[in-house]
Amino acid sequence: MPNLEQLRDWDRAHLWHPFTAMADWAATNPLVIDRAEGVYLFDTEGNRYLDGVSSLWCNVHGHRHPRLDTAIRSQLDRVAHSTLLGLTHAPAIELARRLVELTPPGLTRVFFSDNGATAVEVALKMAFQYWRQKSDPEPGRTLFLALGGAYHGDTLGDASVGDLGQFHDLFKPLLFPTLRAPSPHCYRCPLQLERHSCAMACLGEVDRLLTEHPGKVAAVILEPIVQGAAGMVVHPEGYLKGLRELTRKHGTFLIADEVAVGFGRTGSLFACDLEGVSPDFLCLAKGLTGGYLPLSATLTTEEIYSVFHGTAAEEKTFYHGHTFAGNPLGSAVALASLDVFEEEQTLANLVPKIARLGDRLARLRSWHHVGDVRQKGLIGAIEIVEDRPSKTPFDWDRQVGARICREARSRGLLIRPLGDVIVIMPPLSITLDQLDTMMDAIEASIEAILGALEPTR
Ligand SMILES: *Cc1c(COP(=O)(O)O)cnc(C)c1O
C-alpha cells in the first residue's frame, strides 16, 4: 500500500483531474479520501469532513448505507456486468418498471446509459430521429431551444445546447446551432426586469422564438426548477408549467434534464412533480443509484417510442448504445435506493431539514457581500458579491468562492463553489444537527475570508 506522499506524487505525475486547473492542483497537497460513513468522508490521515456537495451532487442516503451496500454485494454474487445488447437481466428490467411507476405520468419507456451527459445526448438524438421517421415526417425540425446558462453535460451535443461560456466557448466551431432563450434568473434578470412586475416576460421570449421558427424546433430542453451549474438558479414558480404549455402550443417536445435535481433534491422525488409537469423526455443520472455507481436513464413516452418500434428491415432502430448501459450492479443499487426512499420516508423527513436550511440561509440575507441566497428543497446557494446594491461580483482572479470553500475544508466541511456562488448540497440523509454544523462552518468561512459580518441594514 503506497503511503500518502507516494499517492500525492503519483497523482501529480499521472492523473488529469476533471474541470481542474492542473497547475493550481499541482501546487497544493490534495486531500486523499480513504473511506466514508454516512454524511462524512475521511482522508488517509483519519480527518473527517462533512460531504457538503454529496460527492458532486449525487449522494442521496449517505455513504456506506447498509441497505445499498448489501444490494451491491448480493448482485456481485450473481453477475457484475452483462450487456443489454441482445440480452437482458432482472435488475435493469425491475428498475425500468419502478422508474415508470415513479416518474411523471406518460413516461413508459426507459433507455439506460451510464452517465448524465449520455442521458441527455440520447434524448437529443431520439427527438431528432423522431421527427425524421414519424409517419408524417417533419425533417425540418433540427433545432433545439435551450436556456441561457444551461448545463447539460460535456459531450459535443450537450455542449451545443449548453451555455456556460467558460466550458463551451472554445468548442463552438464543433457545435450545432441552438436557439437561446433567457434564463429565468430573477436575481440577475437577463431582460432587466423585476419579478413583481415582469409577468414572466422570459416565457414570452420562448413563445417568440418558437413562433419565429415554425416547424424547426425538435425540442426545448431545460434543467427544471433549478439550473445547477449556472449557480443554482431557482426558477420562479410557474415557469416550468408555462414552458410545458408553450411546447404543446407549438407542437414540439420538452426534455427535462433532471440529472441534478432528480431523486428528492428539490423536496419532491422529481422536480417536474412540483408543477405537475410530464415532459416528453426525462433524463436521470447522478442520484439514480443513490450516488453509488455510474448509471443513467432517458425516459420517454409510448408515442415517441412507437416511431422507433420496427424490424431491422424497417430501419426505425435507434442506433445508439453504451457498453455499460443498465449495468446490473448499478441497477441493483438504484432499486435499493428507491426502497430506502420508501422505508426511511426520505421525502417526508426532508421537510424539517428544508425548513432549517431556509432559516439558516435567511440569516445570511442581510450580510455584507451576500448578494443573494437561493434555495429549493435541500439545494442552497449563497451568491457572494463585492457590492450588494449594484450586484457587482468580485474580480475573478480573487477567487473568493474558491477561498471560502478552502477555508471551509479547514473547518471539516467539503463544499465546491460555482464561481462565487457557494453551493450547499448535502446528502438528503443529513440530520438537523449536522445541517447546523455545516451552516456554522459556512458562516465562519465567509467571515474568515470577507470579514465585516455586520449586517448592512
Ligand atoms: C451533472 C449534470 C449532467 C452531466 O452528468 P455527468 O454524469 O457528469 O455526465 C447533465 N445535466 C445536468 C443538469 C447535470 O447537473
The ligand as an ORCA input file, in Angstrom:
! r2SCAN-3c Opt
* xyz 0 1
  C     -24.036     16.719    -13.901
  C     -25.028     17.081    -14.926
  C     -25.007     16.499    -16.208
  C     -23.910     15.586    -16.662
  O     -23.858     14.404    -15.932
  P     -22.494     13.533    -15.948
  O     -22.862     12.272    -15.256
  O     -21.484     14.354    -15.186
  O     -22.121     13.353    -17.355
  C     -26.029     16.807    -17.082
  N     -27.016     17.646    -16.728
  C     -27.062     18.238    -15.522
  C     -28.206     19.138    -15.194
  C     -26.058     17.983    -14.587
  O     -26.076     18.603    -13.401
*
